[in-house]
Amino acid sequence: MRSTELLAQQHIRLATIFEELEFTRDGEERLRLAAHLAEHLKLHAAIEEDVFYPTLERVGSDAAAIVTEALEAHHAVDALLDELLGSQLTPTTVAALRSLVRRHIDDEEVRLFPLVERLDEDGQTELALRIERYNREEENAELGVEDAGP
């Protein structure tokens, strides 16, 4: 699977969690969903910041500028996520975070995903493998399992 497909799958998962959170009225379930959303957002951001963005920065100065903007969006998401996980689990805060994440995802898919095509086939394959490995290691760490994969 291509790196952009892996990230797009995560984008879809985030949208699903946001939808569940927006339409759930039970207070305990909202707290659980907010924590679940935070875990997924943090994992997704870590993959992008540790693997995806550094690779794309090397394909050109225009890519580096776009990555800088994406990192700024991550900081804004982090700040709003902290607010959400604090005492602001309100519909307004959820909607604001969802909107911010949606704009970031749209921008990423339109401006960053095409930059992957500048990598040669080996570079694209390596990027996808690194994202898969990072994702698997994080999932295993949550479960307390050591990674035995390649």
PyMOL commands that set and color helices and strands:
alter all, ss='L'
color gray80, all
select helices_A, chain A and resi 3-23+27-57+61-85+91-118+121-143
alter helices_A, ss='H'
color red, helices_A
deselect
rebuild
show_as cartoon
